[in-house]
Amino acid sequence: MSEVELAAIAKSFGETEVIPPLDLRVPDGEFCVFVGPSGCGKSTLLRMIAGLEEPSAGQVRIGGRDVTREEPSDRGLAMVFQSYALYPHMTVAQNMEFGLEMAGMPREARRAEVEKAARLLKLDRFLDRKPRALSGGQRQRVAIGRAIVRQPGVFLFDEPLSNLDAELRVEMRLELARIHRQVGATMIYVTHDQVEAMTMADRIVVLREGRIEQQGPPERLYADPDTLFVAGFLGAPRMNLTPCAVTGCEGGRALVDVPALGITGLAVPLRDPAVPPPRSAILGLRPEAFAPAGQGRAATLKAEVVENTGAARYLYTATDRAIALVAEIPRGQSVGTGETLEVGVAAEDCLLFASEGPRL
């Protein structure tokens, strides 16, 4: 069992509290991703699990064993950093087996583990090369291989892909997902890139100022965010979040006026109809959730910028109140800068948030 548990774990630097007391459980075999903006505490949390930072309070348990005061080497885990940290004078094979050699494993056994990991990582043709003869993606695979040969119960990744170009990042995301399926170990991955989090995780933990804002499967966090922060953080382009006025309630729905869309009386479903919403709120709508013209309530968007990503095109606009909106342009429809796009808004696709952040 390689379950990871954090019990009331906390971290302060002097008088500055970086992570207030926090509880988290990562089940055995799960691929869990910590995501959040810079300074939210995700790397500090990972380093406390690794034993590279000492908690100010609380416990770290791995496989049910309290390892809070144990050395990193005794915790049964391996960590892959942002930097490859390979020995330039050693071959790929020597880099991967170095830790096993230091642990006293016999040469034949070391070689067998290295060859097995190399096949998994598609590095078997490069075992005799030095790091300088490898691409960035191949070097990162060597760093991952160095961790795999130790056969840890838990893998920790601290933004391992941030030094790679866009194409290699995509390739390595797929590689890591494949490795997780084949190895089956518990993996905890830190990133500020929400696309990485959405594509790789079994479960995402969204952190904000050292606290867990929300956690759950990627699809649930994307479709059903608990707070304004999660709604705006997950998604590229981000969710449209625009002020609205609540004019009343009817049948478990809030009737809202949305100035940025020129819509009044939109009946938006409430998460808890028993809780009356405030008069002022924030309406959330994903760019891809705009319906074709003629469906739902009608709205007109004027294109200030049209972004073409290849797979999709997005219209960016701004109203007189400078509330920027973005909508995915339907396939086959041509819209240029300065032109307008007729869209529909379905109340069922809208979310309502309090101005302070919680979902309504």
C-alpha positions as CSV (number, residue, x, y, z in Angstrom):
1,M,0.0,0.0,0.0
2,S,1.3,3.4,-1.0
3,E,-1.5,5.7,0.2
4,V,-0.3,9.2,1.2
5,E,-2.1,11.0,4.0
6,L,-1.6,14.5,5.3
7,A,-3.1,15.1,8.7
8,A,-3.4,18.7,9.8
9,I,-0.1,19.4,8.0
10,A,1.0,23.0,8.2
11,K,4.0,25.1,7.3
12,S,5.2,28.5,8.5
13,F,8.4,30.5,7.8
14,G,8.9,32.6,10.8
15,E,5.7,34.5,11.4
16,T,4.4,33.9,7.9
17,E,2.0,31.0,7.6
18,V,2.4,29.5,4.1
19,I,0.1,26.5,4.5
20,P,-2.6,26.5,7.2
21,P,-3.5,23.1,8.8
22,L,-4.6,20.9,5.8
23,D,-5.9,17.4,5.5
24,L,-5.5,15.4,2.3
25,R,-5.6,11.7,1.3
26,V,-4.2,10.3,-1.9
27,P,-5.3,6.7,-2.4
28,D,-2.9,4.0,-3.5
29,G,-2.3,4.1,-7.3
30,E,-3.9,7.5,-7.9
31,F,-2.4,10.1,-10.2
32,C,-3.1,13.3,-8.2
33,V,-2.2,16.7,-9.5
34,F,-1.6,19.8,-7.3
35,V,-2.4,22.9,-9.3
36,G,-2.7,26.6,-8.6
37,P,-1.0,29.9,-9.2
38,S,2.6,30.7,-8.2
39,G,2.9,31.0,-4.5
40,C,-0.1,28.9,-3.6
41,G,2.0,26.4,-1.6
42,K,1.9,23.4,-4.0
43,S,5.7,22.8,-4.2
44,T,6.0,23.4,-0.4
45,L,3.4,20.7,0.1
46,L,5.2,18.3,-2.2
47,R,8.5,18.9,-0.5
48,M,7.0,18.2,2.9
49,I,5.7,14.8,1.6
50,A,9.3,14.2,0.2
51,G,10.9,15.1,3.5
52,L,12.8,18.1,2.0
53,E,10.8,20.5,4.1
54,E,10.0,19.9,7.8
55,P,6.3,20.6,8.6
56,S,5.6,23.1,11.3
57,A,2.7,20.9,12.5
58,G,0.8,17.8,11.5
59,Q,1.7,14.4,10.2
60,V,2.8,12.8,6.9
61,R,1.8,9.2,6.5
62,I,2.8,6.9,3.6
63,G,1.2,3.4,3.5
64,G,-0.2,4.0,7.0
65,R,3.3,4.7,8.4
66,D,4.1,8.0,10.1
67,V,7.2,9.3,8.2
68,T,7.0,12.9,9.3
69,R,10.5,12.8,11.0
70,E,12.0,10.2,8.7
71,E,14.8,11.0,6.1
72,P,13.7,11.3,2.5
73,S,15.6,8.1,1.6
74,D,13.6,6.1,4.1
75,R,10.2,7.1,2.9
76,G,9.9,4.7,-0.1
77,L,9.4,7.4,-2.7
78,A,11.2,9.0,-5.6
79,M,11.1,12.6,-6.8
80,V,11.6,14.0,-10.3
81,F,12.5,17.7,-10.4
82,Q,12.1,20.5,-13.0
83,S,15.9,20.2,-13.6
84,Y,17.0,16.9,-15.1
85,A,20.1,16.9,-12.9
86,L,21.9,14.3,-14.9
87,Y,25.6,13.5,-14.6
88,P,27.1,14.8,-17.9
89,H,30.1,12.4,-17.8
90,M,27.9,9.3,-17.3
91,T,26.0,7.4,-19.9
92,V,22.2,7.0,-19.8
93,A,22.6,3.6,-18.2
94,Q,25.1,4.8,-15.6
95,N,22.8,7.8,-14.7
96,M,19.8,5.5,-14.2
97,E,21.7,2.9,-12.1
98,F,23.8,5.2,-10.0
99,G,21.3,5.3,-7.1
100,L,21.0,1.5,-7.1
101,E,24.8,1.2,-7.1
102,M,25.0,3.5,-4.1
103,A,22.4,1.3,-2.4
104,G,24.7,-1.7,-2.9
105,M,22.6,-3.6,-5.5
106,P,24.6,-6.2,-7.4
107,R,25.7,-5.2,-11.0
108,E,23.6,-7.8,-12.8
109,A,20.5,-6.9,-10.9
110,R,21.1,-3.2,-11.5
111,R,21.5,-3.8,-15.2
112,A,18.2,-5.8,-15.4
113,E,16.3,-3.0,-13.7
114,V,17.8,-0.3,-16.0
115,E,17.0,-2.3,-19.1
116,K,13.4,-2.9,-18.0
117,A,12.9,0.8,-17.3
118,A,14.6,1.8,-20.6
119,R,12.1,-0.4,-22.5
120,L,9.2,1.2,-20.7
121,L,10.6,4.7,-21.5
122,K,11.7,3.8,-25.0
123,L,15.3,4.6,-24.1
124,D,16.8,1.2,-24.8
125,R,18.5,2.5,-28.0
126,F,20.2,5.3,-26.0
127,L,21.7,3.5,-23.0
128,D,25.3,4.1,-24.1
129,R,24.8,7.8,-25.0
130,K,25.8,10.8,-22.8
131,P,23.1,13.3,-21.8
132,R,24.5,15.9,-24.3
133,A,23.6,13.6,-27.2
134,L,19.9,13.5,-26.1
135,S,16.9,15.8,-26.7
136,G,15.2,17.6,-23.8
137,G,12.4,15.1,-23.8
138,Q,14.8,12.2,-23.7
139,R,16.8,13.7,-20.8
140,Q,13.6,14.0,-18.8
141,R,12.8,10.4,-19.5
142,V,16.2,9.5,-18.1
143,A,15.4,11.4,-15.0
144,I,12.1,9.6,-14.7
145,G,13.9,6.3,-15.4
146,R,16.3,7.0,-12.5
147,A,13.2,7.2,-10.3
148,I,11.5,4.1,-11.8
149,V,14.4,1.7,-11.2
150,R,14.2,2.4,-7.5
151,Q,10.7,0.8,-7.6
152,P,9.2,3.3,-5.1
153,G,5.6,3.2,-3.9
154,V,5.2,6.9,-4.5
155,F,6.4,9.2,-7.3
156,L,6.6,12.9,-6.8
157,F,6.9,15.3,-9.8
158,D,7.8,19.0,-9.3
159,E,6.9,20.8,-12.5
160,P,9.0,18.3,-14.6
161,L,7.9,19.5,-18.0
162,S,8.3,23.3,-17.6
163,N,11.7,23.3,-19.3
164,L,10.4,21.6,-22.5
165,D,9.0,23.2,-25.6
166,A,5.2,23.0,-26.4
167,E,5.5,19.9,-28.6
168,L,7.6,18.0,-26.1
169,R,5.3,18.9,-23.2
170,V,2.4,17.3,-25.0
171,E,4.5,14.2,-25.8
172,M,5.7,13.9,-22.2
173,R,2.2,14.3,-20.8
174,L,1.2,11.3,-22.8
175,E,4.3,9.4,-21.8
176,L,3.6,10.0,-18.1
177,A,0.0,8.9,-18.4
178,R,1.1,5.7,-20.1
179,I,3.8,5.1,-17.5
180,H,1.3,5.5,-14.7
181,R,-1.0,2.9,-16.2
182,Q,1.8,0.4,-16.6
183,V,3.6,1.0,-13.3
184,G,0.5,1.5,-11.2
185,A,2.2,3.5,-8.4
186,T,0.9,6.5,-6.6
187,M,1.9,9.7,-8.4
188,I,1.7,13.2,-7.1
189,Y,2.4,15.9,-9.7
190,V,2.8,19.7,-9.2
191,T,2.1,22.1,-11.9
192,H,0.8,25.7,-12.5
193,D,-0.4,24.6,-16.0
194,Q,-4.1,23.7,-15.7
195,V,-4.0,22.0,-19.2
196,E,-1.4,19.5,-17.7
197,A,-3.7,19.0,-14.7
198,M,-6.8,18.4,-16.8
199,T,-5.2,15.9,-19.2
200,M,-3.2,13.7,-16.8
201,A,-5.0,13.7,-13.4
202,D,-7.3,11.1,-11.9
203,R,-7.9,13.8,-9.3
204,I,-7.0,17.5,-9.2
205,V,-6.4,19.4,-6.0
206,V,-6.7,23.2,-6.6
207,L,-4.7,25.2,-4.1
208,R,-5.0,28.8,-3.3
209,E,-3.0,30.6,-0.6
210,G,-2.1,27.3,1.0
211,R,-5.6,26.0,1.2
212,I,-7.5,23.4,-0.8
213,E,-10.1,25.4,-2.8
214,Q,-11.6,22.2,-4.4
215,Q,-10.6,18.7,-5.3
216,G,-12.1,16.0,-7.5
217,P,-12.0,14.5,-11.0
218,P,-11.0,17.0,-13.8
219,E,-14.3,16.8,-15.5
220,R,-16.2,17.6,-12.4
221,L,-14.1,20.6,-11.4
222,Y,-14.4,21.9,-15.0
223,A,-18.2,21.5,-15.2
224,D,-19.2,22.0,-11.6
225,P,-16.7,24.4,-9.8
226,D,-17.4,25.3,-6.2
227,T,-16.0,28.8,-6.3
228,L,-15.3,31.7,-8.5
229,F,-11.6,31.0,-8.3
230,V,-11.8,27.4,-9.6
231,A,-14.2,28.5,-12.3
232,G,-11.8,31.1,-13.6
233,F,-8.6,29.1,-13.1
234,L,-9.6,25.9,-14.9
235,G,-10.2,26.2,-18.6
236,A,-8.4,27.7,-21.6
237,P,-9.7,30.2,-22.6
238,R,-11.1,30.8,-19.1
239,M,-14.8,30.9,-18.2
240,N,-16.6,34.1,-18.9
241,L,-17.4,35.7,-15.5
242,T,-19.5,38.8,-15.7
243,P,-21.5,40.8,-13.1
244,C,-25.3,40.3,-13.0
245,A,-28.2,41.6,-11.0
246,V,-30.6,39.1,-9.3
247,T,-34.2,40.4,-9.6
248,G,-36.0,37.5,-8.0
249,C,-36.3,33.7,-7.6
250,E,-38.7,31.3,-9.2
251,G,-38.9,27.5,-9.1
252,G,-35.4,26.9,-7.8
253,R,-33.9,29.4,-10.3
254,A,-32.6,33.0,-9.9
255,L,-33.9,35.5,-12.4
256,V,-30.9,37.6,-13.4
257,D,-30.2,40.6,-15.7
258,V,-26.8,40.4,-17.5
259,P,-25.7,43.8,-18.9
260,A,-22.7,42.4,-20.7
261,L,-25.0,40.2,-22.8
262,G,-27.9,42.5,-23.0
263,I,-30.2,39.9,-21.4
264,T,-32.8,40.3,-18.7
265,G,-34.8,37.8,-16.7
266,L,-32.5,34.8,-17.4
267,A,-33.6,31.9,-15.2
268,V,-30.4,30.4,-13.9
269,P,-30.6,27.2,-11.8
270,L,-29.5,27.5,-8.2
271,R,-27.2,24.9,-6.6
272,D,-29.2,25.2,-3.3
273,P,-32.7,26.7,-3.9
274,A,-33.2,27.0,-0.2
275,V,-30.5,29.6,0.1
276,P,-31.7,33.0,-1.3
277,P,-29.1,34.6,-3.6
278,P,-27.7,38.1,-3.0
279,R,-28.9,41.0,-5.2
280,S,-25.5,41.2,-6.9
281,A,-23.8,38.1,-8.3
282,I,-21.4,36.9,-11.0
283,L,-22.6,34.9,-14.0
284,G,-20.3,32.2,-15.4
285,L,-20.5,30.7,-18.9
286,R,-17.9,28.7,-20.7
287,P,-16.8,30.0,-24.2
288,E,-17.9,26.7,-25.8
289,A,-21.3,26.9,-24.0
290,F,-22.6,29.7,-26.2
291,A,-25.4,28.2,-28.4
292,P,-26.0,28.9,-32.1
293,A,-28.2,31.8,-32.9
294,G,-31.9,30.9,-32.4
295,Q,-31.3,28.7,-29.4
296,G,-31.8,30.1,-25.9
297,R,-31.8,33.8,-25.2
298,A,-30.4,35.9,-28.0
299,A,-27.2,37.9,-27.6
300,T,-24.8,39.8,-30.0
301,L,-21.1,39.8,-29.6
302,K,-18.8,42.2,-31.5
303,A,-15.3,40.8,-32.3
304,E,-12.4,42.9,-31.1
305,V,-10.0,40.0,-31.6
306,V,-10.4,36.7,-33.3
307,E,-8.0,34.0,-32.1
308,N,-7.3,30.9,-34.3
309,T,-5.8,28.0,-32.4
310,G,-6.2,25.5,-35.3
311,A,-8.6,23.2,-33.5
312,A,-10.9,26.1,-32.7
313,R,-11.5,29.8,-33.2
314,Y,-12.4,32.3,-30.4
315,L,-14.0,35.7,-30.5
316,Y,-12.9,38.2,-27.9
317,T,-15.0,41.2,-27.2
318,A,-15.5,44.0,-24.6
319,T,-18.6,45.9,-23.6
320,D,-18.9,49.5,-22.7
321,R,-18.1,48.5,-19.1
322,A,-15.0,46.8,-20.3
323,I,-16.1,43.3,-19.3
324,A,-14.2,41.0,-21.7
325,L,-16.1,38.1,-23.1
326,V,-14.9,35.2,-25.2
327,A,-17.0,32.8,-27.3
328,E,-16.0,29.8,-29.5
329,I,-17.0,30.5,-33.1
330,P,-19.0,27.7,-34.6
331,R,-17.3,25.7,-37.3
332,G,-18.1,26.9,-40.8
333,Q,-19.0,30.4,-39.6
334,S,-16.7,33.3,-40.6
335,V,-16.3,36.3,-38.3
336,G,-13.6,39.0,-38.7
337,T,-12.4,41.8,-36.4
338,G,-15.1,44.4,-36.0
339,E,-17.9,42.0,-37.1
340,T,-20.7,40.7,-34.9
341,L,-21.7,37.2,-34.0
342,E,-25.2,36.2,-33.1
343,V,-25.3,33.6,-30.3
344,G,-27.8,32.0,-27.9
345,V,-27.5,31.7,-24.2
346,A,-29.1,28.7,-22.4
347,A,-29.8,29.3,-18.7
348,E,-28.9,25.6,-18.0
349,D,-25.3,26.3,-19.2
350,C,-24.9,29.2,-16.8
351,L,-23.5,29.1,-13.3
352,L,-24.1,31.7,-10.5
353,F,-21.5,32.8,-8.0
354,A,-21.5,35.2,-5.1
355,S,-19.2,38.2,-5.5
356,E,-17.1,36.8,-2.6
357,G,-16.5,33.6,-4.5
358,P,-18.8,30.7,-3.4
359,R,-21.2,29.1,-5.9
360,L,-24.8,29.9,-5.5
